[in-house]
Amino acid sequence: MKQRVVKAMSLSFVIVFMLAATGIFADEQTINLESKVIQTFDDPEANPWFVIGSKFATEGFPKTASVKTWPQAIFGSNPSGNDIRSLGIAMLFDRKEYNWVDIVPGTKSGEGENVTYEPIELPLPGRVSMIDIWVWSGNYDYYLEAFVRDYKGIVHTLPLGNLTHVGWKNFRVSIPTNIPQSKKYLPRTENLQLVKFRIWTRPTEVVASPVRAEAPLHEKAVYFYFDQFKILTDTFEVLFDGDGLSDPKLIEELWGSNNSN
């Protein structure tokens, strides 16, 4: 009987200790998941994207355009008063192969034939758990990938899926837990950055629309459209006494190269 009482008391102490420990570290487990739109593609001048094709791209391709179209599943059939656009991609190749087209965020300078683009990487706030984008396809057996860079400089390839569908479709991919988005030291959170999207062709699939041989190139091209690039991310941050001292902006203000003191 005494042994049972002693075992019961010991078990009670263990439970109390576990509950206390859980209370101590509860803040570290708190999450605040939010859906954040990274790009709507509605303003091509403010947020330009450009494309790069692989070896066998037909001269003059790939191309991009800002197109007045959208997924009706999001905006309905006639969203009045809104200039809603999508990013159009026209691609064409001279031969079947594992061809690819990179869709890259960037900055634009110059006009007409003198226009130039510089790639940038889009910061993805918080600790991202999912990337989400809408894509229109004409049922071609191609596939889509996203490239993200972690704070160590390593680029990771995330498969979004096959583009063998008709019309608009929502694509999502979860961020693997082995991609680091935080560290032990302050500041703990280290954001991912989107480097680019990539569309791959398969060597068994056509690389031009099946039209008459004398048709103009714009009829032969294969088209895709992108809209509503967003993420699902955890934006919760534990507050502590002096948390502002780990803010990179404050560190630059206090200790940057322009500080002569």
VOGU-3710 file (C-alpha; in Angstrom, 3 decimals, decimal comma):
1> mkqrvvkams> 0,000/0,000/0,000  2,818/2,380/0,925  4,598/1,583/-2,336  1,454/2,543/-4,300  1,214/5,833/-2,419  4,892/6,595/-3,069  4,497/5,774/-6,807  1,377/7,973/-7,028  3,182/10,888/-5,367  6,194/10,459/-7,657
11> lsfvivfmla> 3,946/10,434/-10,709  2,215/13,595/-9,472  5,561/15,387/-9,139  6,508/14,345/-12,690  3,197/15,667/-14,081  3,554/18,956/-12,192  7,122/19,363/-13,484  6,046/18,672/-17,072  3,220/21,202/-16,848  5,587/23,789/-15,394
21> atgifadeqt> 8,124/23,167/-18,126  5,376/23,493/-20,739  4,409/26,826/-19,239  7,964/28,089/-19,357  8,382/27,356/-23,063  4,785/28,034/-24,158  5,741/31,269/-25,958  8,193/29,403/-28,179  5,363/27,184/-29,466  2,874/29,982/-30,204
31> inleskviqt> 2,102/30,493/-33,868  0,147/33,114/-35,799  -0,471/31,831/-39,311  -1,354/34,500/-41,873  -1,972/34,471/-45,606  0,126/37,223/-47,231  -0,006/38,238/-50,899  3,529/38,739/-52,240  2,608/39,719/-55,830  -0,732/40,402/-57,510
41> fddpeanpwf> 0,888/41,093/-60,926  -1,557/44,034/-61,309  1,142/46,726/-61,673  3,853/45,608/-64,137  5,706/48,929/-63,923  6,069/48,831/-60,150  6,688/45,073/-59,985  8,270/43,955/-63,284  9,102/40,328/-64,054  11,225/39,074/-66,935
51> vigskfateg> 11,877/35,692/-68,542  14,970/33,731/-69,581  14,819/30,732/-71,914  17,128/27,743/-72,215  19,341/26,786/-75,166  16,742/25,880/-77,812  14,375/28,828/-77,289  13,055/30,223/-80,587  14,456/33,647/-81,434  12,367/36,351/-79,802
61> fpktasvktw> 11,064/33,982/-77,100  10,179/33,691/-74,278  8,088/36,823/-73,729  5,990/38,335/-70,965  2,901/40,545/-70,999  0,536/42,117/-68,487  -2,860/40,681/-69,390  -6,345/41,679/-68,219  -7,411/38,245/-67,057  -7,863/36,561/-63,682
71> pqaifgsnps> -9,088/33,395/-61,933  -12,856/33,719/-61,548  -12,618/31,499/-58,469  -10,994/34,497/-56,703  -12,422/37,630/-58,319  -15,641/36,496/-59,973  -16,596/36,975/-63,607  -16,668/40,788/-63,709  -14,926/42,613/-60,843  -16,103/46,181/-61,420
81> gndirslgia> -13,814/49,134/-60,855  -10,618/47,102/-60,488  -7,760/46,892/-62,979  -6,938/43,247/-62,320  -4,145/41,688/-64,356  -2,092/38,530/-64,615  1,444/37,835/-65,776  1,403/36,193/-69,214  4,286/33,985/-70,387  4,723/33,052/-74,067
91> mlfdrkeynw> 7,248/30,278/-74,714  8,408/28,540/-77,870  11,310/26,179/-78,629  12,900/24,839/-81,800  13,129/21,240/-80,610  11,850/18,887/-77,940  14,099/18,605/-74,911  14,153/19,313/-71,190  13,706/22,979/-72,037  12,970/25,571/-69,394
101> vdivpgtksg> 11,814/29,147/-68,917  12,729/31,117/-65,797  10,232/33,718/-64,543  12,301/36,171/-62,509  11,325/39,196/-60,372  13,411/42,241/-61,169  13,825/45,956/-61,668  13,436/47,673/-65,015  15,331/50,579/-66,574  15,284/52,141/-70,028
111> egenvtyepi> 12,591/51,990/-72,702  11,935/50,131/-75,935  14,980/48,349/-77,359  17,151/49,823/-74,607  15,164/48,318/-71,733  17,211/46,282/-69,265  16,268/44,166/-66,261  18,146/43,357/-63,093  17,035/40,353/-61,030  15,959/40,838/-57,436
121> elplpgrvsm> 14,904/38,330/-54,814  11,548/38,796/-53,099  11,638/38,538/-49,274  9,043/36,145/-47,843  8,111/37,458/-44,362  7,793/35,305/-41,254  8,449/31,584/-41,150  6,850/30,363/-44,354  4,941/27,098/-44,282  3,452/27,190/-47,804
131> idiwvwsgny> 3,838/28,893/-51,201  0,632/29,407/-53,194  0,058/30,625/-56,771  -2,640/30,427/-59,458  -1,595/29,245/-62,942  -3,528/29,056/-66,229  -2,509/26,246/-68,589  -3,617/24,830/-71,918  -3,084/21,227/-70,772  0,578/20,899/-71,748
141> dyyleafvrd> 2,649/18,207/-70,065  5,075/20,647/-68,465  5,821/21,193/-64,768  6,481/24,125/-62,446  9,094/24,748/-59,740  9,827/27,529/-57,254  13,371/28,438/-56,167  13,913/29,921/-52,694  17,112/31,017/-50,955  17,677/30,552/-47,224
151> ykgivhtlpl> 19,725/32,873/-44,997  22,823/30,726/-45,484  22,716/31,454/-49,208  21,582/27,959/-50,259  18,965/27,821/-53,042  16,278/25,144/-52,661  14,045/23,819/-55,463  10,388/23,244/-54,587  8,189/21,237/-57,007  4,795/22,921/-57,438
161> gnlthvgwkn> 3,336/20,304/-59,777  2,398/19,322/-63,319  0,764/21,832/-65,658  -1,432/19,231/-67,355  -4,696/21,031/-66,659  -7,133/23,273/-68,504  -7,765/26,841/-67,350  -6,895/28,237/-63,926  -5,633/26,021/-61,118  -4,299/26,761/-57,650
171> frvsiptnip> -0,822/25,347/-56,901  0,596/24,978/-53,388  3,791/23,542/-51,969  4,791/23,144/-48,322  8,199/24,347/-47,185  10,231/21,364/-45,882  11,318/21,607/-42,267  14,958/21,067/-43,263  15,050/24,528/-44,910  16,235/26,847/-42,105
181> qskkylprte> 14,144/29,920/-41,339  15,447/30,683/-37,855  18,547/30,284/-35,739  19,564/30,080/-32,082  20,930/33,626/-31,935  19,208/36,996/-32,255  17,576/37,971/-34,475  16,121/34,457/-34,610  13,852/34,675/-37,649  15,693/34,570/-40,987
191> nlqlvkfriw> 13,410/35,134/-43,967  13,431/33,080/-47,125  13,667/34,845/-50,479  11,988/33,857/-53,723  14,609/33,648/-56,479  12,364/32,656/-59,411  9,787/30,277/-60,835  10,742/27,799/-63,568  8,573/26,033/-66,168  10,071/22,819/-67,559
201> trptevvasp> 9,032/21,069/-70,781  9,263/17,298/-71,091  11,048/15,772/-74,091  7,938/13,726/-74,937  5,683/16,796/-75,149  5,266/19,290/-77,982  7,082/22,626/-77,644  4,733/24,510/-79,987  0,971/24,608/-80,421  -0,171/22,133/-83,106
211> vraeaplhek> -1,177/24,633/-85,795  -0,511/24,878/-89,534  3,168/25,127/-90,494  2,846/28,615/-92,030  1,104/30,057/-88,953  2,765/33,105/-87,328  4,911/32,529/-84,263  2,375/34,013/-81,849  -0,062/31,258/-82,874  2,587/28,575/-82,389
221> avyfyfdqfk> 3,620/29,788/-78,927  2,604/28,020/-75,716  1,021/30,324/-73,132  0,774/30,332/-69,355  -0,599/32,957/-66,965  0,306/33,586/-63,307  -1,786/35,351/-60,672  -2,049/35,861/-56,894  1,348/34,717/-55,623  0,984/34,430/-51,848
231> iltdtfevlf> 2,330/32,556/-48,839  1,014/31,042/-45,618  3,407/32,159/-42,907  3,868/32,292/-39,136  4,383/35,926/-38,111  4,480/35,414/-34,322  7,534/36,789/-32,532  8,313/36,383/-28,834  8,693/39,787/-27,154  11,342/40,295/-24,496
241> dgdglsdpkl> 13,027/43,134/-22,622  15,323/44,763/-25,190  13,918/42,963/-28,229  14,373/46,138/-30,322  18,147/45,880/-30,013  18,129/42,931/-32,413  16,364/44,943/-35,143  18,722/45,126/-38,172  17,613/48,719/-38,899  18,551/49,846/-35,391
251> ieelwgsnns> 21,864/47,976/-35,589  22,667/49,771/-38,851  21,721/53,120/-37,290  23,887/52,539/-34,214  26,814/50,626/-35,658  26,757/51,176/-39,430  29,732/52,318/-41,491  28,519/55,947/-41,435  28,727/56,051/-37,661  32,044/57,799/-36,972
261> n> 31,754/57,181/-33,206
//
